Amino acid sequence: MSSNSLEKTKTKTKTRIQVIDRAAMLLDAISRYSMPVTLKALSADTNLAPSTAFRILHSLIDNRFVERDAKGKYLLSGRLLRLSNYPNTNIDFRKVAIPYMEKLRDKFGETINLTTREGDVVIYIEKAIPNRMMHVQQIIGSRAPLHVTGVGKMMLGMEGQEGIKGYVQRTNLPAYTRKTFSSFDTLVNECTACVEQGYAFDNEEAEMGVGCIGVLLHDRYGEVVAGLSVSAPIERRKNEWVHDIIAAGKDLSAELGYVEEPASPG
């Protein structure tokens, strides 16, 4: 082997990151199965110790690249489909959302927010503010932990108990007010209830005196791409707004290509 080839091999070896290589091996192994697959099979396919494979798989679950079904088997998440197909869509969901946000702002007279998730926080990426001095101000680009926002709690709820457990372990649930959820059990119950009812309240969990109502937005793959919410002083927030927020979220998701599954009979 020439000195140049040897040098390239050494450089390549130095730049490889073992945990990423192993995660890629596990993703490849899962993709070869048409059905959810056991930890034992994945361990054998990748020559990884079961304990090592388990740790990496659950990190991939926390990051929404892998899912685990009720039988404890693993499968690729819909998020990978969305990421792989993202360059093929020309839909800018912010532009699609603005007319809906402005309509809600004009009806409620309060601030309407569009947020997306990055890791363990939501980021405010668009807003529609009322034409008056006193209103809740959310700065575009600002961030908030998932467990203190309505849409963040719904995003956590979509991950199930394992996803919420991973979030709690990573963040330790910092408290922002006396109403912030501070334990795993109470957060699981809250997030699960929010997903089941299709909307979420923030009852002064991020800031005293401020409350919100939020829903999730889905794309054509069924993946959650953003959250839509109204923020208002808690004494001005109205429960009647829930219907309008849910309707706007459904219409917006439909424009993004989402087809809602019909409710099961009975």
N, C-alpha and C positions, 0 to 999 in steps of 0.2 A: 504494500500500500504506500502511495506517495505521501510526502510530508503534508501536502495541502489537504489530501483526503483525510489523513489522520487528524489534522487540526479541525476540519469541519465536523468530524465525528465527535471529537471532544467537546466542541462548542455546542453541538446539538444535544449531547448528553447533559451538559451543564444547564441548558435552558429548559429542559423538560421539568415539569412539576408533577411529582408522583401522584398526588391526590387527584389532580385533574385527569391524568392518564387513566387512573383507576375508575374515576367517575365516567369517563368516555367508554371504557370497556363495559361497564355495567349498563349504560344506555344502549350500546350496540347489542349487548346480549338480550336485553328486554325486547328490543325491536325485532329480534328474530323469532319471537313467539307471537302467535296470533291470539293467544289467551293470556290472562294474568299468570305470572310465573312465581314459583316459590323461591325463598332465600337459598335453600339447599341447591336448587338447580343453577341459580345465578352464581353461587360460590364455586360450583364445579366448572361452569362454563368459563369463568374468568381466572380460575386458580387463586382466588382470594380467600383468605380465612373467613368463615361465616361472620365472626365478630367485626372484621374490617369491612366486609361488604355491607353489613347491617348499618354501621355508622355512616358510611358514605351514602347509602340509599336514603337514610332518614335526613341527611343534609339536603339531598336532592328533593325530597318531599317538602322540606321546609321552604325550599326555593321554587316549589311548584313545577318541577321538571318531571317528577315521578309521583304516582299515586299508589295508595295501598288499599285494597278492597276489604270487605268485611271478613274474608277468610284469611287475611294476612298475606295475600299474594300481591306482586308488584306489576304495575303497567305504566306506560308512558302517559304523561298528562296531555290534555288538550292544549296546554300553553305552548308546547313544542311545535304543534301544528301551526298555531297562530304566528309564532316567531319565524318559522320557516317560510310562511306564505306572506309575511308582512310586505316585502318589496313588490308583491304582485297586486297589491290593492292601492288604489289612489284615493281612498276615503280618508279625509282629515276629520276625525270625529269632533275636533274643536269647532270647525266651521259648521258642521252639521248641528252641533249642540247650541250654538249661539241663538238662533231664533227661538228655540224652546226656552232657553234661559231668560231671554228678554220678555217673553210672554208671561212666564212665571213671576219675574220681577215686577212687571206692571200690575199683575193681579194681586200679589201679596204686598207690594210696597217694601220688599226686603231684599237683602243680598242673596244672589243665587251663585253657587260655586260649582265648578267642574274640577274634579281631582282624579289623580291616577296614583297607582302604587309603585313605590320603589323600595324594595326590601321591606323593612319594618315600619315604614312611614308612608303617609299619603302626601302628595305634592299638589298644591293649588296651581292649576295651569290655565284657568280662565274664570272670569267672574262677570256678573251683570249687577251693577249697583243702582239703587234707587236715587232719584233726583231730589235728595233732601240732605240736610246737614247730619242728622243723627241716624246712623246705620252701622251695622257690623262691618268692619273692614278686614278683609282677608287679602294679604299681599300675594300677588302672583309669584310663584317660586318658593313661597314659604312652606314649611313642612310641619307635620303633626304626627305623633305616634298613632298607630292603628287603634289602640284600645281607648283613646279619648275622643274619637270622632264616630259619627253614625255610620258613614260608609266604610270606615276602617274596621269597625266591629263586624259589619256584614262580610267584608273580605276575609276576616279571620274565621267567621262562621262557616264560610264556604270550604275551608280547609279541614273542618272537623276537629275532634279533640286532639289528635296527634299534632296537627298544625298549630293549634292554639298552645299546646304544651311546649312546642319548640319555641314559639314566640315568647312565652312567659320565661323560659329558661334563658333566652338571649337577652331580654330587656329588663327583667325583674320588675316590670310594671311600675315605672316611676309615677308618683302621684302629682297631679297638677292642681287639684282642688280636693276638698273633703269628699267629693262625690265620685272621684275617679275609682274605677274598679281596680282593686288591689290584690285579689286572690284568684287562683286558677279556677276554682269551682264557680265563683260568682261570674267570672268572665265567660266561662263556657256556657253557663245558663243564659246569659244575656245574648251572646253572639248566636247561639242556636235559635233562640226565640226570634231574634231579628231576621234571620234567614227564613224561618218558617212563615213569618207574617209578611215578608216581602218589603219591609222598610225598617228604618232604625231611627230612634231618637238619640240625641246627645243632650242629656239633662245636666248641663253645667259641669260636665266631666273634664272639659279642657279649660274652661274659663267661667268663673262665677258670673251670673247675670246673663250668660249667652247660651242659647239652645239651638239645635238644628234638627231637621228631618232629612234623611238621606235614603237614596235607592241606588242600586247598581245598574250599570249599563253593560250589555253583552254584545259580542260581535257574532259573525256568521258561524263561528266554530263553537259558540256557546261559552267562550271564555269571557271573564270579567275584564273589561278594558278601562273602565273609569267609574266614578261615582258622581251622582248629581244630588245637590243638597241645597236647602234654604237655611240661612243663618239669621237669627233675629234675637233681640233682647227677649229673655225668657218670658217676661210678662206680656209680650206682644205675639208670641208664637201661638198658632192656632192648630188644634188637632184636625180641623176640617181640611187643612192643606194636604194631608196625607193622600187623599184621593187624587188631587191634581199632580202631585209629585210622582206617584206611581204611574199615572196615565202618561205623563211626559216621558218617564223612563222607558216605558214599554214602546211608545211611538219612536223614541230615539233609537232604541235597540233594533227595532224593525228596520229603520233606515240604514243601520249598520249591517243588515243582513241576517239578524237573529230571528229564528223561527221558534216561537215558544211551543213547547210540547203540550198537547191537550191534557187537561186534568184527568186522572184515572176515574172511571165511573164508580159510584158507590161511596 
